[in-house]
Amino acid sequence: MSDDHFGGCTCGAVRYRVIGKPQVATVCHCRFCQKRLASAFAVLAAFPEESVEVI
């Protein structure tokens, strides 16, 4: 599996690339995350700032 991860906003105006593995990864079930994502949970990952590139 590659350590390059790509993502962005739904409208496509912002795209990003993250290189490497996350420092922290978690799943949150709090009510705020449920409402924010309209889901039962949120999957969150934190990367070092120098690993993130806006493209």
C-alpha distance matrix in Angstrom:
0.0 3.8 6.6 8.9 10.3 13.4 16.4 20.1 23.4 24.5 27.1 24.7 26.9 24.3 20.7 18.5 15.3 13.9 12.2 11.0 10.9 14.0 17.2 18.2 17.0 19.7 21.2 24.8 27.5 30.4 32.8 31.9 28.2 29.3 31.8 29.7 26.9 29.2 27.0 27.4 24.8 22.6 19.1 19.2 17.0 18.6 17.3 19.6 21.7 21.0 17.2 18.4 19.6 21.7 21.5
3.8 0.0 3.8 5.4 7.8 10.9 14.3 18.0 21.5 23.0 25.3 22.6 24.4 21.7 18.0 15.5 12.1 10.9 9.0 8.5 9.6 12.8 16.1 17.7 17.0 20.0 21.8 25.2 28.1 30.7 32.9 31.7 28.1 29.5 31.7 29.1 26.6 29.3 27.5 28.2 25.4 22.8 19.2 18.7 16.2 17.2 15.3 17.2 18.9 17.9 14.1 15.2 16.2 18.4 18.1
6.6 3.8 0.0 3.8 6.4 10.0 13.2 16.8 20.3 22.4 24.7 22.0 23.4 20.2 16.8 13.7 10.2 8.0 5.7 4.7 6.3 9.5 12.7 14.7 14.5 17.9 20.2 23.3 26.6 28.8 31.2 29.7 26.2 28.1 30.2 27.5 25.4 28.3 26.7 27.3 24.2 21.3 17.7 16.5 13.5 14.0 11.7 13.5 15.3 14.3 10.6 12.1 13.6 16.3 16.7
8.9 5.4 3.8 0.0 3.8 6.7 10.3 13.7 17.4 19.5 21.5 18.5 19.9 16.8 13.2 10.3 6.8 5.8 4.6 6.3 8.6 10.9 14.3 16.1 15.8 19.0 20.9 23.7 26.9 28.9 30.9 29.0 25.6 27.5 29.2 26.2 24.1 27.2 26.0 27.1 24.2 21.0 17.7 16.5 13.7 14.1 11.8 13.5 14.5 13.4 9.7 10.1 10.8 13.0 13.1
10.3 7.8 6.4 3.8 0.0 3.8 6.9 10.5 14.0 16.0 18.3 15.7 17.3 14.3 10.9 8.3 5.6 5.0 6.3 8.0 9.0 10.2 13.8 14.9 13.9 16.7 18.1 20.8 23.8 25.7 27.5 25.6 22.2 24.0 25.5 22.5 20.4 23.4 22.4 23.7 20.9 17.6 14.6 13.6 11.3 12.3 10.8 13.3 14.0 13.9 10.2 9.5 10.4 11.8 12.2
13.4 10.9 10.0 6.7 3.8 0.0 3.8 7.2 10.9 12.9 14.8 12.0 13.7 10.9 7.4 5.7 4.5 6.4 8.9 11.4 12.6 13.1 16.6 17.3 16.2 18.5 19.4 21.6 24.3 26.0 27.3 25.2 21.8 23.5 24.5 21.4 19.2 22.3 21.7 23.6 21.1 17.8 15.4 14.5 12.9 14.0 12.7 15.0 14.9 15.0 11.8 9.8 9.6 9.8 9.6
16.4 14.3 13.2 10.3 6.9 3.8 0.0 3.8 7.2 9.3 11.5 9.3 11.1 8.5 5.8 5.4 6.6 8.5 11.7 14.0 14.6 14.2 17.5 17.5 16.1 17.8 18.2 19.8 22.3 23.6 24.5 22.2 19.1 20.6 21.3 18.0 16.0 19.1 19.0 21.2 18.9 15.6 13.8 13.2 12.4 13.7 13.3 15.9 15.3 16.3 13.5 10.7 10.6 9.7 9.9
20.1 18.0 16.8 13.7 10.5 7.2 3.8 0.0 3.8 6.6 8.4 6.4 7.7 5.3 4.2 5.8 8.7 10.9 14.5 17.0 17.6 16.7 19.6 19.4 18.1 19.4 19.5 20.4 22.6 23.4 23.9 21.2 18.4 20.0 20.0 16.5 15.0 18.1 18.7 21.4 19.3 16.1 15.1 14.3 14.1 15.1 15.0 17.2 16.0 17.3 15.2 11.8 11.2 9.1 9.5
23.4 21.5 20.3 17.4 14.0 10.9 7.2 3.8 0.0 3.8 5.6 5.4 6.6 5.6 6.8 9.2 12.3 14.4 18.1 20.4 20.7 19.4 22.0 21.3 19.8 20.4 20.0 20.3 22.0 22.4 22.3 19.5 17.1 18.4 17.8 14.3 13.1 15.9 17.2 20.3 18.7 15.7 15.6 15.2 15.9 16.9 17.5 19.8 18.3 20.1 18.3 14.8 14.3 11.6 12.1
24.5 23.0 22.4 19.5 16.0 12.9 9.3 6.6 3.8 0.0 3.8 5.5 8.0 8.5 9.6 12.3 15.2 17.4 20.9 23.1 23.2 22.0 24.7 23.8 21.8 22.0 21.0 21.2 22.3 23.0 22.4 20.0 17.6 18.1 17.3 14.3 12.6 14.6 16.2 19.6 18.6 16.3 16.6 17.0 18.2 19.8 20.6 23.2 22.0 23.7 21.7 18.3 17.7 15.0 14.9
27.1 25.3 24.7 21.5 18.3 14.8 11.5 8.4 5.6 3.8 0.0 3.8 5.7 7.9 9.9 13.3 16.5 19.2 22.7 25.4 25.9 24.8 27.5 26.9 25.2 25.6 24.6 24.7 25.9 26.2 25.4 22.8 20.8 21.3 20.1 17.1 15.8 17.7 19.6 23.1 22.3 19.9 20.3 20.4 21.4 22.6 23.0 25.2 23.5 25.0 23.2 19.7 18.3 15.1 14.5
24.7 22.6 22.0 18.5 15.7 12.0 9.3 6.4 5.4 5.5 3.8 0.0 3.8 5.5 6.6 10.3 13.4 16.5 19.9 22.8 23.7 23.1 26.0 25.8 24.3 25.3 24.9 25.4 27.1 27.7 27.3 24.7 22.3 23.2 22.4 19.2 17.7 20.0 21.5 24.8 23.5 20.7 20.4 20.2 20.4 21.4 21.2 23.1 21.4 22.4 20.6 17.1 15.3 12.2 11.0
26.9 24.4 23.4 19.9 17.3 13.7 11.1 7.7 6.6 8.0 5.7 3.8 0.0 3.8 6.7 10.3 13.9 16.9 20.4 23.5 24.7 23.8 26.4 26.4 25.5 26.5 26.4 26.7 28.5 28.6 28.3 25.2 23.2 24.6 23.5 20.0 19.3 21.8 23.6 26.8 25.3 22.3 22.1 21.3 21.3 21.6 21.3 22.7 20.4 21.4 20.2 16.5 14.4 10.8 10.0
24.3 21.7 20.2 16.8 14.3 10.9 8.5 5.3 5.6 8.5 7.9 5.5 3.8 0.0 3.8 6.8 10.6 13.4 16.9 20.0 21.2 20.3 22.7 23.0 22.3 23.6 23.9 24.4 26.6 26.8 26.9 23.8 21.6 23.4 22.7 19.1 18.3 21.3 22.7 25.6 23.6 20.3 19.7 18.4 18.0 18.1 17.5 18.9 16.6 17.7 16.5 12.7 10.9 7.4 7.6
20.7 18.0 16.8 13.2 10.9 7.4 5.8 4.2 6.8 9.6 9.9 6.6 6.7 3.8 0.0 3.8 7.2 10.4 13.7 16.9 18.4 18.0 20.8 21.3 20.6 22.4 22.9 24.0 26.4 27.2 27.7 24.9 22.2 24.0 23.9 20.3 19.1 22.2 22.9 25.6 23.3 19.9 18.7 17.4 16.5 16.7 15.7 17.2 15.4 16.0 14.1 10.7 8.8 6.0 5.5
18.5 15.5 13.7 10.3 8.3 5.7 5.4 5.8 9.2 12.3 13.3 10.3 10.3 6.8 3.8 0.0 3.8 6.7 10.1 13.3 15.0 14.7 17.4 18.4 18.1 20.3 21.5 22.9 25.7 26.5 27.6 24.8 22.0 24.2 24.5 21.0 19.7 23.1 23.4 25.6 22.9 19.3 17.5 15.7 14.1 13.9 12.4 13.7 12.1 12.5 10.4 7.0 5.6 4.3 5.2
15.3 12.1 10.2 6.8 5.6 4.5 6.6 8.7 12.3 15.2 16.5 13.4 13.9 10.6 7.2 3.8 0.0 3.8 6.6 10.0 12.1 12.6 15.6 17.1 17.0 19.7 21.3 23.2 26.3 27.5 29.0 26.5 23.5 25.6 26.5 23.1 21.6 24.9 24.6 26.5 23.6 20.0 17.5 15.7 13.4 13.2 11.0 12.3 11.4 11.1 8.2 5.9 5.2 6.4 7.0
13.9 10.9 8.0 5.8 5.0 6.4 8.5 10.9 14.4 17.4 19.2 16.5 16.9 13.4 10.4 6.7 3.8 0.0 3.8 6.6 8.6 9.0 11.9 13.7 14.0 17.1 19.2 21.4 24.7 26.0 27.9 25.6 22.5 25.0 26.2 22.9 21.6 25.0 24.3 25.7 22.5 18.9 16.0 13.8 10.9 10.2 7.6 9.1 9.2 9.0 5.4 4.6 6.3 8.8 10.3
12.2 9.0 5.7 4.6 6.3 8.9 11.7 14.5 18.1 20.9 22.7 19.9 20.4 16.9 13.7 10.1 6.6 3.8 0.0 3.8 7.0 8.9 11.6 14.1 14.9 18.3 20.8 23.4 26.8 28.4 30.6 28.5 25.4 27.8 29.4 26.2 24.7 28.1 27.1 28.1 24.8 21.3 18.1 16.0 12.6 11.8 8.6 9.4 10.3 9.0 5.3 6.8 8.4 11.6 12.8
11.0 8.5 4.7 6.3 8.0 11.4 14.0 17.0 20.4 23.1 25.4 22.8 23.5 20.0 16.9 13.3 10.0 6.6 3.8 0.0 3.7 6.6 9.1 11.9 12.8 16.5 19.4 22.2 25.8 27.5 30.1 28.3 25.2 27.6 29.6 26.7 25.2 28.5 27.0 27.5 24.1 20.8 17.3 15.2 11.6 10.9 8.0 9.1 11.3 10.3 6.9 9.4 11.8 15.0 16.4
10.9 9.6 6.3 8.6 9.0 12.6 14.6 17.6 20.7 23.2 25.9 23.7 24.7 21.2 18.4 15.0 12.1 8.6 7.0 3.7 0.0 3.8 6.6 8.8 9.5 13.2 16.2 19.2 22.8 24.7 27.5 26.1 22.9 25.2 27.5 25.0 23.4 26.6 24.8 24.9 21.4 18.3 14.7 12.8 9.2 9.1 7.3 9.3 12.3 12.4 9.2 11.3 14.3 17.1 18.9
14.0 12.8 9.5 10.9 10.2 13.1 14.2 16.7 19.4 22.0 24.8 23.1 23.8 20.3 18.0 14.7 12.6 9.0 8.9 6.6 3.8 0.0 3.8 5.4 6.5 10.2 13.4 16.1 19.7 21.4 24.2 22.6 19.7 22.3 24.5 22.0 20.8 24.1 22.4 22.4 18.7 15.6 12.1 9.6 5.9 5.5 4.7 7.7 10.8 12.0 9.4 10.8 14.3 16.8 19.1
17.2 16.1 12.7 14.3 13.8 16.6 17.5 19.6 22.0 24.7 27.5 26.0 26.4 22.7 20.8 17.4 15.6 11.9 11.6 9.1 6.6 3.8 0.0 3.8 7.0 10.4 14.0 16.3 20.0 21.3 24.4 22.9 20.3 23.2 25.5 23.1 22.4 25.7 24.1 23.7 19.9 16.9 13.8 10.9 7.5 5.7 5.5 7.1 10.7 12.3 10.7 12.6 16.3 18.9 21.6
18.2 17.7 14.7 16.1 14.9 17.3 17.5 19.4 21.3 23.8 26.9 25.8 26.4 23.0 21.3 18.4 17.1 13.7 14.1 11.9 8.8 5.4 3.8 0.0 3.8 6.7 10.4 12.6 16.4 17.7 20.9 19.7 17.1 19.9 22.4 20.4 19.7 22.8 21.0 20.3 16.5 13.8 10.9 8.1 5.6 5.2 7.3 9.8 13.0 15.2 13.5 14.6 18.3 20.3 23.1
17.0 17.0 14.5 15.8 13.9 16.2 16.1 18.1 19.8 21.8 25.2 24.3 25.5 22.3 20.6 18.1 17.0 14.0 14.9 12.8 9.5 6.5 7.0 3.8 0.0 3.8 7.2 10.0 13.7 15.6 18.7 17.8 14.9 17.2 20.0 18.2 17.1 19.9 17.8 17.0 13.3 10.7 7.5 5.6 4.3 6.5 9.1 12.4 15.2 17.4 15.2 15.7 19.1 20.7 23.1
19.7 20.0 17.9 19.0 16.7 18.5 17.8 19.4 20.4 22.0 25.6 25.3 26.5 23.6 22.4 20.3 19.7 17.1 18.3 16.5 13.2 10.2 10.4 6.7 3.8 0.0 3.8 6.5 10.0 12.1 15.5 15.1 12.2 14.3 17.4 16.1 15.1 17.6 15.2 13.9 10.2 8.3 6.0 5.3 6.5 9.1 12.3 15.6 18.0 20.6 18.6 18.6 21.9 23.1 25.5
21.2 21.8 20.2 20.9 18.1 19.4 18.2 19.5 20.0 21.0 24.6 24.9 26.4 23.9 22.9 21.5 21.3 19.2 20.8 19.4 16.2 13.4 14.0 10.4 7.2 3.8 0.0 3.8 6.8 9.5 12.6 12.8 9.7 11.1 14.5 13.8 12.5 14.5 11.8 10.2 6.6 5.6 4.5 6.1 8.8 11.9 15.3 18.7 20.7 23.5 21.4 20.9 23.8 24.5 26.7
24.8 25.2 23.3 23.7 20.8 21.6 19.8 20.4 20.3 21.2 24.7 25.4 26.7 24.4 24.0 22.9 23.2 21.4 23.4 22.2 19.2 16.1 16.3 12.6 10.0 6.5 3.8 0.0 3.8 5.8 9.0 9.3 6.8 8.4 11.7 11.5 11.0 12.8 10.6 8.8 5.5 5.2 6.6 7.6 10.9 13.4 17.1 20.2 21.9 25.0 23.3 22.4 25.3 25.6 28.0
27.5 28.1 26.6 26.9 23.8 24.3 22.3 22.6 22.0 22.3 25.9 27.1 28.5 26.6 26.4 25.7 26.3 24.7 26.8 25.8 22.8 19.7 20.0 16.4 13.7 10.0 6.8 3.8 0.0 3.8 6.6 8.3 6.5 6.6 10.1 11.1 10.8 11.4 9.0 6.4 4.6 6.7 9.2 11.0 14.5 17.1 20.8 24.0 25.5 28.7 26.9 25.9 28.5 28.5 30.8
30.4 30.7 28.8 28.9 25.7 26.0 23.6 23.4 22.4 23.0 26.2 27.7 28.6 26.8 27.2 26.5 27.5 26.0 28.4 27.5 24.7 21.4 21.3 17.7 15.6 12.1 9.5 5.8 3.8 0.0 3.8 5.5 5.5 6.3 8.8 10.1 11.1 11.8 10.6 8.7 7.4 8.7 11.6 12.5 15.9 17.9 21.7 24.5 25.6 29.1 27.8 26.5 29.2 28.9 31.5
32.8 32.9 31.2 30.9 27.5 27.3 24.5 23.9 22.3 22.4 25.4 27.3 28.3 26.9 27.7 27.6 29.0 27.9 30.6 30.1 27.5 24.2 24.4 20.9 18.7 15.5 12.6 9.0 6.6 3.8 0.0 3.8 5.5 5.0 6.2 8.5 10.1 10.0 9.8 8.7 8.7 10.3 13.8 14.9 18.5 20.5 24.1 26.9 27.7 31.2 29.9 28.3 30.6 29.9 32.3
31.9 31.7 29.7 29.0 25.6 25.2 22.2 21.2 19.5 20.0 22.8 24.7 25.2 23.8 24.9 24.8 26.5 25.6 28.5 28.3 26.1 22.6 22.9 19.7 17.8 15.1 12.8 9.3 8.3 5.5 3.8 0.0 3.8 5.4 5.3 6.0 8.6 9.7 10.3 10.4 9.5 9.7 13.0 13.4 16.9 18.4 21.9 24.5 24.8 28.4 27.4 25.5 27.7 26.8 29.3
28.2 28.1 26.2 25.6 22.2 21.8 19.1 18.4 17.1 17.6 20.8 22.3 23.2 21.6 22.2 22.0 23.5 22.5 25.4 25.2 22.9 19.7 20.3 17.1 14.9 12.2 9.7 6.8 6.5 5.5 5.5 3.8 0.0 3.8 5.5 5.0 6.1 7.9 7.8 8.1 6.4 5.9 9.4 10.1 13.8 15.8 19.3 22.3 22.8 26.2 24.8 23.0 25.2 24.4 26.8
29.3 29.5 28.1 27.5 24.0 23.5 20.6 20.0 18.4 18.1 21.3 23.2 24.6 23.4 24.0 24.2 25.6 25.0 27.8 27.6 25.2 22.3 23.2 19.9 17.2 14.3 11.1 8.4 6.6 6.3 5.0 5.4 3.8 0.0 3.8 5.6 5.6 5.4 5.0 5.3 5.5 7.0 10.8 12.7 16.5 19.0 22.4 25.6 26.2 29.4 27.7 25.8 27.8 26.9 28.9
31.8 31.7 30.2 29.2 25.5 24.5 21.3 20.0 17.8 17.3 20.1 22.4 23.5 22.7 23.9 24.5 26.5 26.2 29.4 29.6 27.5 24.5 25.5 22.4 20.0 17.4 14.5 11.7 10.1 8.8 6.2 5.3 5.5 3.8 0.0 3.8 5.5 5.0 7.0 8.6 9.2 9.9 13.6 15.0 18.6 20.8 24.0 26.9 27.1 30.4 29.0 26.7 28.3 27.0 28.9
29.7 29.1 27.5 26.2 22.5 21.4 18.0 16.5 14.3 14.3 17.1 19.2 20.0 19.1 20.3 21.0 23.1 22.9 26.2 26.7 25.0 22.0 23.1 20.4 18.2 16.1 13.8 11.5 11.1 10.1 8.5 6.0 5.0 5.6 3.8 0.0 3.8 5.8 8.0 10.2 9.6 8.8 12.0 12.8 16.2 18.0 21.0 23.9 23.7 27.0 25.6 23.1 24.7 23.2 25.2
26.9 26.6 25.4 24.1 20.4 19.2 16.0 15.0 13.1 12.6 15.8 17.7 19.3 18.3 19.1 19.7 21.6 21.6 24.7 25.2 23.4 20.8 22.4 19.7 17.1 15.1 12.5 11.0 10.8 11.1 10.1 8.6 6.1 5.6 5.5 3.8 0.0 3.8 5.3 8.3 7.7 7.0 10.1 11.7 15.1 17.6 20.5 23.7 23.8 26.8 24.9 22.5 23.9 22.6 24.2
29.2 29.3 28.3 27.2 23.4 22.3 19.1 18.1 15.9 14.6 17.7 20.0 21.8 21.3 22.2 23.1 24.9 25.0 28.1 28.5 26.6 24.1 25.7 22.8 19.9 17.6 14.5 12.8 11.4 11.8 10.0 9.7 7.9 5.4 5.0 5.8 3.8 0.0 3.8 7.1 8.4 9.3 12.6 14.9 18.4 21.1 24.1 27.4 27.6 30.5 28.6 26.2 27.5 26.1 27.4
27.0 27.5 26.7 26.0 22.4 21.7 19.0 18.7 17.2 16.2 19.6 21.5 23.6 22.7 22.9 23.4 24.6 24.3 27.1 27.0 24.8 22.4 24.1 21.0 17.8 15.2 11.8 10.6 9.0 10.6 9.8 10.3 7.8 5.0 7.0 8.0 5.3 3.8 0.0 3.8 5.4 7.3 10.4 13.3 16.9 20.0 23.1 26.6 27.3 30.2 27.9 26.0 27.6 26.6 28.0
27.4 28.2 27.3 27.1 23.7 23.6 21.2 21.4 20.3 19.6 23.1 24.8 26.8 25.6 25.6 25.6 26.5 25.7 28.1 27.5 24.9 22.4 23.7 20.3 17.0 13.9 10.2 8.8 6.4 8.7 8.7 10.4 8.1 5.3 8.6 10.2 8.3 7.1 3.8 0.0 3.8 7.3 10.3 13.4 17.1 20.3 23.6 27.1 28.2 31.2 28.9 27.4 29.5 28.9 30.5
24.8 25.4 24.2 24.2 20.9 21.1 18.9 19.3 18.7 18.6 22.3 23.5 25.3 23.6 23.3 22.9 23.6 22.5 24.8 24.1 21.4 18.7 19.9 16.5 13.3 10.2 6.6 5.5 4.6 7.4 8.7 9.5 6.4 5.5 9.2 9.6 7.7 8.4 5.4 3.8 0.0 3.8 6.8 9.7 13.4 16.5 19.9 23.4 24.7 27.6 25.4 24.1 26.4 26.1 28.0
22.6 22.8 21.3 21.0 17.6 17.8 15.6 16.1 15.7 16.3 19.9 20.7 22.3 20.3 19.9 19.3 20.0 18.9 21.3 20.8 18.3 15.6 16.9 13.8 10.7 8.3 5.6 5.2 6.7 8.7 10.3 9.7 5.9 7.0 9.9 8.8 7.0 9.3 7.3 7.3 3.8 0.0 3.8 6.2 10.0 13.1 16.3 19.8 21.0 23.9 21.8 20.3 22.6 22.4 24.4
19.1 19.2 17.7 17.7 14.6 15.4 13.8 15.1 15.6 16.6 20.3 20.4 22.1 19.7 18.7 17.5 17.5 16.0 18.1 17.3 14.7 12.1 13.8 10.9 7.5 6.0 4.5 6.6 9.2 11.6 13.8 13.0 9.4 10.8 13.6 12.0 10.1 12.6 10.4 10.3 6.8 3.8 0.0 3.8 7.0 10.5 13.5 17.2 18.8 21.4 18.9 17.9 20.4 20.7 22.7
19.2 18.7 16.5 16.5 13.6 14.5 13.2 14.3 15.2 17.0 20.4 20.2 21.3 18.4 17.4 15.7 15.7 13.8 16.0 15.2 12.8 9.6 10.9 8.1 5.6 5.3 6.1 7.6 11.0 12.5 14.9 13.4 10.1 12.7 15.0 12.8 11.7 14.9 13.3 13.4 9.7 6.2 3.8 0.0 3.8 6.9 10.2 13.7 15.2 18.1 16.0 15.0 17.9 18.5 20.9
17.0 16.2 13.5 13.7 11.3 12.9 12.4 14.1 15.9 18.2 21.4 20.4 21.3 18.0 16.5 14.1 13.4 10.9 12.6 11.6 9.2 5.9 7.5 5.6 4.3 6.5 8.8 10.9 14.5 15.9 18.5 16.9 13.8 16.5 18.6 16.2 15.1 18.4 16.9 17.1 13.4 10.0 7.0 3.8 0.0 3.8 6.7 10.3 12.3 14.8 12.5 12.2 15.4 16.7 19.2
18.6 17.2 14.0 14.1 12.3 14.0 13.7 15.1 16.9 19.8 22.6 21.4 21.6 18.1 16.7 13.9 13.2 10.2 11.8 10.9 9.1 5.5 5.7 5.2 6.5 9.1 11.9 13.4 17.1 17.9 20.5 18.4 15.8 19.0 20.8 18.0 17.6 21.1 20.0 20.3 16.5 13.1 10.5 6.9 3.8 0.0 3.8 6.9 9.0 11.8 10.2 10.3 13.8 15.5 18.5
17.3 15.3 11.7 11.8 10.8 12.7 13.3 15.0 17.5 20.6 23.0 21.2 21.3 17.5 15.7 12.4 11.0 7.6 8.6 8.0 7.3 4.7 5.5 7.3 9.1 12.3 15.3 17.1 20.8 21.7 24.1 21.9 19.3 22.4 24.0 21.0 20.5 24.1 23.1 23.6 19.9 16.3 13.5 10.2 6.7 3.8 0.0 3.8 6.3 8.3 6.6 7.4 11.1 13.5 16.4
19.6 17.2 13.5 13.5 13.3 15.0 15.9 17.2 19.8 23.2 25.2 23.1 22.7 18.9 17.2 13.7 12.3 9.1 9.4 9.1 9.3 7.7 7.1 9.8 12.4 15.6 18.7 20.2 24.0 24.5 26.9 24.5 22.3 25.6 26.9 23.9 23.7 27.4 26.6 27.1 23.4 19.8 17.2 13.7 10.3 6.9 3.8 0.0 3.8 5.5 5.4 7.2 10.9 13.7 16.8
21.7 18.9 15.3 14.5 14.0 14.9 15.3 16.0 18.3 22.0 23.5 21.4 20.4 16.6 15.4 12.1 11.4 9.2 10.3 11.3 12.3 10.8 10.7 13.0 15.2 18.0 20.7 21.9 25.5 25.6 27.7 24.8 22.8 26.2 27.1 23.7 23.8 27.6 27.3 28.2 24.7 21.0 18.8 15.2 12.3 9.0 6.3 3.8 0.0 3.8 5.4 5.6 8.6 11.1 14.5
21.0 17.9 14.3 13.4 13.9 15.0 16.3 17.3 20.1 23.7 25.0 22.4 21.4 17.7 16.0 12.5 11.1 9.0 9.0 10.3 12.4 12.0 12.3 15.2 17.4 20.6 23.5 25.0 28.7 29.1 31.2 28.4 26.2 29.4 30.4 27.0 26.8 30.5 30.2 31.2 27.6 23.9 21.4 18.1 14.8 11.8 8.3 5.5 3.8 0.0 3.8 5.6 7.8 11.1 13.9
17.2 14.1 10.6 9.7 10.2 11.8 13.5 15.2 18.3 21.7 23.2 20.6 20.2 16.5 14.1 10.4 8.2 5.4 5.3 6.9 9.2 9.4 10.7 13.5 15.2 18.6 21.4 23.3 26.9 27.8 29.9 27.4 24.8 27.7 29.0 25.6 24.9 28.6 27.9 28.9 25.4 21.8 18.9 16.0 12.5 10.2 6.6 5.4 5.4 3.8 0.0 3.8 6.7 10.2 12.7
18.4 15.2 12.1 10.1 9.5 9.8 10.7 11.8 14.8 18.3 19.7 17.1 16.5 12.7 10.7 7.0 5.9 4.6 6.8 9.4 11.3 10.8 12.6 14.6 15.7 18.6 20.9 22.4 25.9 26.5 28.3 25.5 23.0 25.8 26.7 23.1 22.5 26.2 26.0 27.4 24.1 20.3 17.9 15.0 12.2 10.3 7.4 7.2 5.6 5.6 3.8 0.0 3.8 6.8 9.6
19.6 16.2 13.6 10.8 10.4 9.6 10.6 11.2 14.3 17.7 18.3 15.3 14.4 10.9 8.8 5.6 5.2 6.3 8.4 11.8 14.3 14.3 16.3 18.3 19.1 21.9 23.8 25.3 28.5 29.2 30.6 27.7 25.2 27.8 28.3 24.7 23.9 27.5 27.6 29.5 26.4 22.6 20.4 17.9 15.4 13.8 11.1 10.9 8.6 7.8 6.7 3.8 0.0 3.8 6.2
21.7 18.4 16.3 13.0 11.8 9.8 9.7 9.1 11.6 15.0 15.1 12.2 10.8 7.4 6.0 4.3 6.4 8.8 11.6 15.0 17.1 16.8 18.9 20.3 20.7 23.1 24.5 25.6 28.5 28.9 29.9 26.8 24.4 26.9 27.0 23.2 22.6 26.1 26.6 28.9 26.1 22.4 20.7 18.5 16.7 15.5 13.5 13.7 11.1 11.1 10.2 6.8 3.8 0.0 3.8
21.5 18.1 16.7 13.1 12.2 9.6 9.9 9.5 12.1 14.9 14.5 11.0 10.0 7.6 5.5 5.2 7.0 10.3 12.8 16.4 18.9 19.1 21.6 23.1 23.1 25.5 26.7 28.0 30.8 31.5 32.3 29.3 26.8 28.9 28.9 25.2 24.2 27.4 28.0 30.5 28.0 24.4 22.7 20.9 19.2 18.5 16.4 16.8 14.5 13.9 12.7 9.6 6.2 3.8 0.0
